[in-house]
Amino acid sequence: MLQTNHQLKRLQWQCRRGMLEIDLLLKRYLSAHYRYVSVDEQAIFESFLSENDQNLFLWLTGRSLAPEKYQCILERLHP
């Protein structure tokens, strides 16, 4: 799915969270993977961004198991 510059800017803004660690990981996914994955995975990433910061922190640091639908995102961030 071809994203417009406006859509990518919106996603960059949504990657800005209350914790620097989360910001860096989300922005890494956006810049390295988002444009190249399937439309389905793009939608999953957008859903991932709607989750609260506490859950994102736990999932991204491996302190808690994320829902199955988000595993593709986490696998790309932690190969």
Secondary structure, 3 states (H helix, E strand, C coil): CCCCHHHHHHHHHHCCCCCHHHHHHHHHHHHHCHHHCCHHHHHHHHHHHCCCHHHHHHHHCCCCCCCHHHHHHHHHHCC
